[in-house]
Amino acid sequence: MNIGEVARRSGLPAKTIRYYEEIGLVAPARGDNGYRRYGENDLHRLAFVGRARAFGFSIEDCRSLLRLYADPGRASADVKRIASDHLQRIDQKLAELTQMRQTLRHLVQCCGGDERPDCPILSDLARD
């Protein structure tokens, strides 16, 4: 398959596929003409990474997950650890976003939104 076909089938942009090749997540064969030739295994790896990235896994997490997926002697505990660590980061980010939302909601409610120059939103942003 050429890059256009594998992009269509994997749902990833060609630019992303080239990046994944550059960082070593996939290594397609090259034809005599120098063009990339992707096989079914490459397509599967790209789809795997695409799904993992959609869950927010980092590139390094994806690299580890691919390595574990390819290892028939893997321990599922290793996979669970990666996923649990990622879930913990998501939970932390959600807590931060919730706090940010509450603070911003309060500032918006306190702002008169009229022609007067005083604005609690700007005051809060400007504080040391």
Secondary structure, 3 states (H helix, E strand, C coil): CCHHHHHHHHCCCHHHHHHHHHCCCCCCEECCCCCEECCHHHHHHHHHHHHHHHCCCCHHHHHHHHHHHHCCCCCHHHHHHHHHHHHHHHHHHHHHHHHHHHHHHHHHHHCCCCCCCCCHHHHHHHCC
